[in-house]
Amino acid sequence: MSSSPKRIATLLATVLLVLACDARAADFAVLRKFSVAGGGGWDYLTIDATSNRLFISRGDRVQVVDVGDGSLKGEIAGTPGVHGVALAGDLGKGYTSNGRDHSISVFDLASLKPLTRIDTPAGDNPDAIVYDEASHRVVAFNGRSGNASIVDATRDVLVATVALPGKPESAAVDGRGQVYVAIEDRNELAVLDLRTATMVAHWPLTGCDEPAAVAIDASARRLFVGCHNATMLVVDATDGRIVTKLPIGQGVDAATFDPATKLAFSSQSDGTMTIVREDTPESFAVLQTVATQRGARTMALNTTTHRACVVTAEFDEAPAVDGQRPRRTVRPGTFTLLVVGTKP
């Protein structure tokens, strides 16, 4: 007996809802570990949920890894000092922020082949980078010059450079043409309107030292800000009101949100991942702290599979000299991708 497409779609939606509810109750753990070949440091991670490919910034190139089996699917070269990757899936393109030559590279999302390069002459050291589908604009946040470079992704041209009140770090878009960026050295959150290319607000983050990570629940208008004093602030995205404060691990560098499960995630360099449950827009609680691995500070979440990815390596530390901090070096051949989720 055949089923109608409508009935199949209903059954599939029910299964996905059950899985999402299970994710709120079940224990998260490291499910898989994959060794990833190649040297270099790393920074932001970005995932393409459709293909389950993870984009890993590796200093002078971007590695693209299949999260299902850990295989290397390709590399995007010619990205000196790359920090982050933004994906414009609706346009079939990707963008990298290249810190060393003050540029943004554009590549074809399917083939990974380079398309063009956009200079950011007033933007020194492009770092975090995001794409907003509502306005079709890419924003690169420039760490040393304290501003944001805005690119029209339909034409791949720089259209504006917007001054910020301090050093920008991580950012999140709301899907309505606004982007929220952490101002690390001012303990603030700045809000940009991408259609007008203006900063429309900047709010104090009381109780937050050095905000380094931002995620958003766009439907509830709630922001999750990870701070270096082992704190996550939940902030109202309409007016900057601090809703609550929650404990997280040390050395946060990334945050993300899963709309289906209403869970927020933050990853820390102390080898922990904190998972926060949103019960209502006014009620939040730490659901679980997952042991990952030391140095696993950057993260990406596939909102289809509900699995998070972090990367790290094993380190050697030289003793401190003349009061300076110990030098840490990566042991060759130890770079690792960890996949965190609930067991099937």
Secondary structure as the mmCIF struct_conf table of DSSP 4:
data_model
#
loop_
_struct_conf.conf_type_id
_struct_conf.id
_struct_conf.beg_label_comp_id
_struct_conf.beg_label_asym_id
_struct_conf.beg_label_seq_id
_struct_conf.end_label_comp_id
_struct_conf.end_label_asym_id
_struct_conf.end_label_seq_id
HELX_RH_AL_P HELX_RH_AL_P1 PRO A 5 ALA A 25
BEND BEND1 ALA A 26 ALA A 26
HELX_LH_PP_P HELX_LH_PP_P1 ASP A 27 ASP A 27
STRN STRN1 PHE A 28 SER A 35
BEND BEND2 GLY A 40 GLY A 40
STRN STRN2 LEU A 45 ASP A 48
TURN_TY1_P TURN_TY1_P1 ALA A 49 ASN A 52
STRN STRN3 ARG A 53 SER A 57
STRN STRN4 GLY A 59 GLY A 59
BEND BEND3 ASP A 60 ARG A 61
STRN STRN5 VAL A 62 ASP A 66
TURN_TY1_P TURN_TY1_P2 VAL A 67 ASP A 69
STRN STRN6 LEU A 72 ILE A 76
TURN_TY1_P TURN_TY1_P3 PRO A 80 GLY A 81
STRN STRN7 VAL A 82 ALA A 88
TURN_TY1_P TURN_TY1_P4 GLY A 89 GLY A 92
STRN STRN8 LYS A 93 ASN A 98
TURN_TY1_P TURN_TY1_P5 GLY A 99 HIS A 102
STRN STRN9 SER A 103 ASP A 108
TURN_TY1_P TURN_TY1_P6 LEU A 109 SER A 111
STRN STRN10 PRO A 114 ASP A 119
TURN_TY1_P TURN_TY1_P7 PRO A 121 ALA A 122
BEND BEND4 ASP A 124 ASN A 125
STRN STRN11 PRO A 126 ASP A 132
TURN_TY1_P TURN_TY1_P8 GLU A 133 HIS A 136
STRN STRN12 ARG A 137 ASN A 142
TURN_TY1_P TURN_TY1_P9 GLY A 143 GLY A 146
STRN STRN13 ASN A 147 ASP A 152
TURN_TY1_P TURN_TY1_P10 ALA A 153 ASP A 156
STRN STRN14 VAL A 157 ALA A 163
BEND BEND5 PRO A 165 GLY A 166
STRN STRN15 PRO A 168 VAL A 173
BEND BEND6 GLY A 175 GLY A 177
STRN STRN16 GLN A 178 ILE A 183
TURN_TY1_P TURN_TY1_P11 GLU A 184 ASN A 187
STRN STRN17 GLU A 188 ASP A 193
TURN_TY1_P TURN_TY1_P12 LEU A 194 ALA A 197
STRN STRN18 THR A 198 PRO A 204
TURN_TY1_P TURN_TY1_P13 THR A 206 GLY A 207
BEND BEND7 ASP A 209 GLU A 210
STRN STRN19 PRO A 211 ASP A 217
TURN_TY1_P TURN_TY1_P14 ALA A 218 ARG A 221
STRN STRN20 ARG A 222 CYS A 227
TURN_TY1_P TURN_TY1_P15 HIS A 228 ALA A 230
STRN STRN21 THR A 231 ASP A 236
TURN_TY1_P TURN_TY1_P16 ALA A 237 ASP A 239
STRN STRN22 ILE A 242 PRO A 247
BEND BEND8 GLN A 250 GLY A 251
STRN STRN23 VAL A 252 ASP A 258
TURN_TY1_P TURN_TY1_P17 PRO A 259 LYS A 262
STRN STRN24 LEU A 263 GLN A 268
TURN_TY1_P TURN_TY1_P18 SER A 269 GLY A 271
STRN STRN25 THR A 272 THR A 280
TURN_TY1_P TURN_TY1_P19 PRO A 281 GLU A 282
STRN STRN26 SER A 283 ALA A 291
TURN_TY1_P TURN_TY1_P20 ARG A 294 GLY A 295
STRN STRN27 MET A 299 ASN A 302
TURN_TY1_P TURN_TY1_P21 THR A 303 HIS A 306
STRN STRN28 ARG A 307 THR A 312
STRN STRN29 PHE A 315 ALA A 318
HELX_LH_PP_P HELX_LH_PP_P2 PRO A 319 ALA A 320
TURN_TY1_P TURN_TY1_P22 ASP A 322 GLY A 323
HELX_LH_PP_P HELX_LH_PP_P3 GLN A 324 PRO A 326
STRN STRN30 ARG A 327 VAL A 330
HELX_LH_PP_P HELX_LH_PP_P4 ARG A 331 ARG A 331
TURN_TY1_P TURN_TY1_P23 PRO A 332 GLY A 333
STRN STRN31 THR A 336 THR A 342
#
